[in-house]
Amino acid sequence: MQRNIDEILASQKQMLIRSGKPTDQVSDDQLAEMYQKHLQNVFTWVKQQPNFSVMYLDYNAILADPSQFTEQINHFLGDALDVQKMNAVVDRSLYRQRM
């Protein structure tokens, strides 16, 4: 999970840089801790919602082999999606903050 958080924070930092916003207001360690706490709060809240169904997926695994997951996603969402098109639109080049 830490690798994913590091990648997310690196991506967020690049977005701030591109938009001309400061990146030094909070340290990377503080930001990671805040993000982890936020995620834990979200996971806890979601577990308490009887009207929510959640499917957790690994972003890196999906990029490596989308076809392994698109059928699962389609089924989770009601089996009305075009799995072939889903597979075709995965763009590995957008994964720029690899750790």
N, CA, C and O of each residue as an XYZ file, in Angstrom:
396
protein
N       0.823     -1.193      0.000
C       0.000      0.000      0.000
C       0.867      1.258      0.000
O       0.500      2.264     -0.607
N       2.021      1.205      0.682
C       2.868      2.398      0.742
C       3.327      2.835     -0.642
O       3.368      4.029     -0.939
N       3.677      1.855     -1.500
C       4.096      2.210     -2.857
C       2.998      2.964     -3.573
O       3.258      3.964     -4.243
N       1.763      2.484     -3.433
C       0.633      3.157     -4.083
C       0.463      4.572     -3.557
O       0.207      5.496     -4.328
N       0.602      4.746     -2.264
C       0.461      6.080     -1.682
C       1.576      6.986     -2.194
O       1.327      8.141     -2.539
N       2.790      6.474     -2.244
C       3.905      7.271     -2.766
C       3.645      7.695     -4.213
O       3.932      8.830     -4.593
N       3.104      6.786     -5.010
C       2.795      7.116     -6.410
C       1.685      8.157     -6.493
O       1.759      9.077     -7.307
N       0.678      8.021     -5.674
C      -0.432      8.975     -5.668
C       0.070     10.360     -5.273
O      -0.273     11.358     -5.908
N       0.880     10.415     -4.224
C       1.386     11.705     -3.772
C       2.317     12.327     -4.809
O       2.293     13.541     -5.008
N       3.135     11.513     -5.471
C       4.000     12.032     -6.541
C       3.156     12.597     -7.679
O       3.489     13.640     -8.242
N       2.082     11.922     -8.013
C       1.176     12.396     -9.063
C       0.521     13.713     -8.659
O       0.425     14.638     -9.465
N       0.071     13.791     -7.410
C      -0.544     15.021     -6.921
C       0.447     16.181     -6.961
O       0.093     17.302     -7.327
N       1.689     15.898     -6.579
C       2.710     16.943     -6.592
C       2.937     17.450     -8.018
O       3.074     18.655     -8.230
N       2.978     16.552     -8.983
C       3.155     16.970    -10.375
C       1.979     17.816    -10.856
O       2.168     18.770    -11.611
N       0.777     17.474    -10.425
C      -0.390     18.285    -10.792
C      -0.261     19.689    -10.213
O      -0.576     20.667    -10.892
N       0.197     19.802     -8.967
C       0.383     21.112     -8.358
C       1.438     21.916     -9.104
O       1.264     23.110     -9.346
N       2.531     21.258     -9.467
C       3.602     21.929    -10.208
C       3.074     22.444    -11.537
O       3.310     23.596    -11.902
N       2.352     21.583    -12.264
C       1.810     21.992    -13.568
C       0.831     23.154    -13.448
O       0.715     23.970    -14.362
N       0.131     23.229    -12.324
C      -0.845     24.309    -12.159
C      -0.243     25.530    -11.464
O      -0.945     26.505    -11.200
N       1.062     25.475    -11.168
C       1.736     26.624    -10.577
C       1.449     26.834     -9.107
O       1.630     27.939     -8.596
N       1.007     25.802     -8.419
C       0.686     25.917     -6.997
C       1.861     25.415     -6.160
O       2.640     24.584     -6.625
N       1.994     25.913     -4.926
C       3.124     25.509     -4.089
C       3.042     24.045     -3.680
O       1.956     23.504     -3.474
N       4.199     23.419     -3.567
C       4.263     21.998     -3.175
C       4.975     21.805     -1.846
O       5.173     20.672     -1.409
N       5.359     22.893     -1.203
C       6.174     22.773      0.005
C       5.436     23.184      1.277
O       6.071     23.434      2.302
N       4.131     23.256      1.230
C       3.374     23.684      2.405
C       3.231     22.566      3.436
O       3.050     22.834      4.623
N       3.311     21.325      2.989
C       3.220     20.158      3.870
C       4.301     19.178      3.419
O       4.483     18.959      2.221
N       5.010     18.593      4.368
C       6.060     17.635      4.001
C       5.435     16.378      3.398
O       4.264     16.076      3.628
N       6.234     15.660      2.630
C       5.756     14.417      2.016
C       5.312     13.415      3.081
O       4.299     12.736      2.913
N       6.065     13.322      4.172
C       5.702     12.389      5.249
C       4.377     12.772      5.899
O       3.543     11.912      6.181
N       4.190     14.066      6.134
C       2.926     14.532      6.720
C       1.762     14.270      5.774
O       0.693     13.823      6.191
N       1.984     14.554      4.505
C       0.933     14.344      3.517
C       0.561     12.865      3.419
O      -0.619     12.525      3.329
N       1.567     11.983      3.437
C       1.304     10.542      3.388
C       0.498     10.102      4.606
O      -0.439      9.313      4.484
N       0.863     10.611      5.772
C       0.134     10.256      6.992
C      -1.309     10.757      6.940
O      -2.234     10.038      7.317
N      -1.495     11.980      6.475
C      -2.848     12.535      6.346
C      -3.672     11.711      5.359
O      -4.845     11.431      5.606
N      -3.054     11.324      4.239
C      -3.757     10.552      3.222
C      -4.150      9.179      3.764
O      -5.271      8.720      3.543
N      -3.230      8.526      4.470
C      -3.544      7.213      5.035
C      -4.687      7.296      6.047
O      -5.565      6.433      6.071
N      -4.673      8.324      6.870
C      -5.764      8.503      7.841
C      -7.092      8.739      7.115
O      -8.128      8.193      7.495
N      -7.038      9.554      6.077
C      -8.250      9.815      5.310
C      -8.783      8.521      4.679
O      -9.980      8.242      4.739
N      -7.894      7.745      4.081
C      -8.324      6.478      3.485
C      -8.948      5.556      4.525
O      -9.974      4.927      4.268
N      -8.330      5.478      5.694
C      -8.888      4.626      6.752
C     -10.277      5.100      7.149
O     -11.172      4.284      7.364
N     -10.465      6.413      7.247
C     -11.793      6.960      7.558
C     -12.799      6.601      6.480
O     -13.934      6.233      6.783
N     -12.391      6.706      5.233
C     -13.289      6.368      4.121
C     -13.645      4.885      4.166
O     -14.817      4.529      4.043
N     -12.642      4.008      4.341
C     -12.910      2.564      4.401
C     -13.858      2.230      5.545
O     -14.779      1.430      5.380
N     -13.633      2.837      6.693
C     -14.503      2.591      7.853
C     -15.921      3.059      7.562
O     -16.883      2.351      7.861
N     -16.057      4.246      6.980
C     -17.377      4.783      6.667
C     -18.102      3.892      5.664
O     -19.285      3.598      5.834
N     -17.396      3.463      4.622
C     -18.023      2.637      3.579
C     -18.534      1.320      4.178
O     -19.618      0.856      3.825
N     -17.764      0.730      5.069
C     -18.186     -0.537      5.703
C     -19.496     -0.376      6.466
O     -20.250     -1.336      6.628
N     -19.758      0.825      6.927
C     -20.961      1.079      7.724
C     -22.174      1.431      6.875
O     -23.258      1.650      7.416
N     -22.016      1.489      5.572
C     -23.103      1.880      4.684
C     -23.768      0.637      4.081
O     -23.183     -0.013      3.215
N     -24.957      0.310      4.521
C     -25.607     -0.901      4.009
C     -26.026     -0.788      2.542
O     -26.286     -1.799      1.890
N     -26.091      0.426      2.031
C     -26.547      0.616      0.655
C     -25.390      0.756     -0.336
O     -25.624      1.107     -1.493
N     -24.159      0.492      0.081
C     -22.985      0.592     -0.791
C     -22.436     -0.787     -1.103
O     -22.330     -1.648     -0.229
N     -22.092     -0.977     -2.354
C     -21.315     -2.139     -2.759
C     -20.006     -1.597     -3.304
O     -20.003     -0.668     -4.112
N     -18.910     -2.164     -2.872
C     -17.596     -1.658     -3.256
C     -16.773     -2.789     -3.844
O     -16.799     -3.921     -3.361
N     -16.050     -2.459     -4.884
C     -15.120     -3.408     -5.497
C     -13.741     -2.779     -5.427
O     -13.505     -1.736     -6.036
N     -12.835     -3.396     -4.698
C     -11.471     -2.894     -4.576
C     -10.595     -3.578     -5.615
O     -10.593     -4.803     -5.737
N      -9.857     -2.775     -6.356
C      -8.997     -3.290     -7.421
C      -7.603     -2.706     -7.291
O      -7.423     -1.629     -6.722
N      -6.629     -3.410     -7.812
C      -5.249     -2.954     -7.802
C      -4.930     -2.291     -9.139
O      -4.919     -2.944    -10.183
N      -4.672     -0.998     -9.092
C      -4.416     -0.203    -10.299
C      -3.281     -0.791    -11.119
O      -3.404     -0.928    -12.336
N      -2.173     -1.143    -10.466
C      -1.019     -1.690    -11.180
C      -1.355     -3.007    -11.866
O      -0.921     -3.254    -12.991
N      -2.114     -3.837    -11.201
C      -2.503     -5.123    -11.788
C      -3.418     -4.919    -12.995
O      -3.307     -5.639    -13.987
N      -4.312     -3.952    -12.915
C      -5.205     -3.669    -14.038
C      -4.399     -3.201    -15.246
O      -4.649     -3.638    -16.370
N      -3.436     -2.315    -15.017
C      -2.600     -1.855    -16.125
C      -1.804     -2.999    -16.746
O      -1.619     -3.043    -17.962
N      -1.340     -3.911    -15.920
C      -0.541     -5.026    -16.417
C      -1.366     -5.985    -17.263
O      -0.871     -6.510    -18.260
N      -2.615     -6.220    -16.880
C      -3.461     -7.164    -17.606
C      -4.929     -6.765    -17.457
O      -5.654     -7.355    -16.657
N      -5.369     -5.759    -18.229
C      -6.742     -5.262    -18.071
C      -7.804     -6.339    -18.268
O      -8.822     -6.342    -17.575
N      -7.578     -7.234    -19.187
C      -8.608     -8.229    -19.481
C      -8.905     -9.124    -18.287
O      -9.988     -9.701    -18.197
N      -7.962     -9.242    -17.380
C      -8.185    -10.048    -16.177
C      -9.246     -9.403    -15.280
O      -9.884    -10.093    -14.485
N      -9.440     -8.090    -15.402
C     -10.328     -7.369    -14.495
C     -11.579     -6.799    -15.141
O     -12.583     -6.600    -14.456
N     -11.548     -6.537    -16.422
C     -12.698     -5.873    -17.042
C     -13.972     -6.714    -16.953
O     -15.064     -6.171    -16.788
N     -13.838     -8.000    -17.058
C     -15.020     -8.859    -16.923
C     -15.585     -8.771    -15.506
O     -16.801     -8.742    -15.319
N     -14.703     -8.729    -14.517
C     -15.152     -8.586    -13.124
C     -15.858     -7.246    -12.911
O     -16.899     -7.177    -12.258
N     -15.281     -6.193    -13.470
C     -15.874     -4.861    -13.342
C     -17.239     -4.834    -14.028
O     -18.207     -4.304    -13.482
N     -17.305     -5.402    -15.214
C     -18.572     -5.465    -15.943
C     -19.632     -6.194    -15.117
O     -20.760     -5.717    -14.994
N     -19.280     -7.319    -14.566
C     -20.227     -8.086    -13.756
C     -20.668     -7.265    -12.537
O     -21.856     -7.215    -12.221
N     -19.722     -6.627    -11.859
C     -20.032     -5.814    -10.680
C     -21.021     -4.697    -11.022
O     -21.875     -4.339    -10.211
N     -20.892     -4.152    -12.241
C     -21.739     -3.032    -12.653
C     -22.989     -3.456    -13.424
O     -23.685     -2.609    -13.985
N     -23.278     -4.759    -13.458
C     -24.551     -5.208    -14.016
C     -24.486     -5.877    -15.374
O     -25.527     -6.092    -15.995
N     -23.315     -6.208    -15.848
C     -23.133     -6.967    -17.102
C     -23.683     -6.271    -18.341
O     -24.159     -6.936    -19.261
N     -23.623     -4.943    -18.376
C     -24.152     -4.231    -19.548
C     -23.057     -3.462    -20.301
O     -23.360     -2.676    -21.199
N     -21.808     -3.682    -19.945
C     -20.714     -2.921    -20.552
C     -20.038     -3.705    -21.669
O     -20.134     -4.931    -21.724
N     -19.365     -3.001    -22.545
C     -18.609     -3.616    -23.635
C     -17.181     -3.875    -23.149
O     -16.348     -2.969    -23.133
N     -16.917     -5.091    -22.764
C     -15.628     -5.467    -22.181
C     -14.493     -5.262    -23.173
O     -13.397     -4.865    -22.780
N     -14.736     -5.523    -24.445
C     -13.694     -5.327    -25.469
C     -13.270     -3.859    -25.525
O     -12.079     -3.553    -25.577
N     -14.235     -2.970    -25.515
C     -13.918     -1.538    -25.531
C     -13.228     -1.113    -24.239
O     -12.328     -0.273    -24.256
N     -13.648     -1.688    -23.134
C     -12.996     -1.377    -21.859
C     -11.513     -1.734    -21.935
O     -10.657     -0.949    -21.529
N     -11.221     -2.911    -22.454
C      -9.824     -3.339    -22.586
C      -9.045     -2.413    -23.515
O      -7.871     -2.129    -23.277
N      -9.697     -1.947    -24.565
C      -9.022     -1.151    -25.592
C      -8.642      0.247    -25.112
O      -7.716      0.846    -25.659
N      -9.324      0.775    -24.117
C      -9.057      2.154    -23.710
C      -8.047      2.288    -22.575
O      -7.724      3.403    -22.164
N      -7.553      1.181    -22.071
C      -6.522      1.267    -21.030
C      -5.262      1.845    -21.661
O      -4.742      1.303    -22.636
N      -4.780      2.941    -21.102
C      -3.625      3.649    -21.651
C      -2.494      3.624    -20.629
O      -2.465      4.436    -19.705
N      -1.573      2.696    -20.797
C      -0.472      2.543    -19.849
C       0.436      3.767    -19.795
O       1.134      3.973    -18.802
N       0.435      4.580    -20.849
C       1.306      5.767    -20.875
C       0.863      6.828    -19.855
O       1.636      7.727    -19.525
N      -0.368      6.728    -19.360
C      -0.833      7.686    -18.367
C      -0.309      7.355    -16.964
O      -0.474      8.143    -16.033
N       0.310      6.206    -16.824
C       0.880      5.791    -15.546
C       2.307      6.316    -15.488
O       3.264      5.606    -15.796
N       2.426      7.591    -15.083
C       3.715      8.276    -15.182
C       4.484      8.318    -13.862
O       5.681      8.604    -13.872
N       3.857      8.052    -12.759
C       4.530      8.191    -11.458
C       4.871      6.822    -10.856
O       4.593      6.557     -9.687
N       5.469      5.974    -11.665
C       5.833      4.640    -11.174
C       6.908      4.727    -10.097
O       7.833      5.535    -10.182
N       6.767      3.883     -9.091
C       7.767      3.803     -8.020
C       8.409      2.431     -8.030
O       9.282      2.151     -7.208
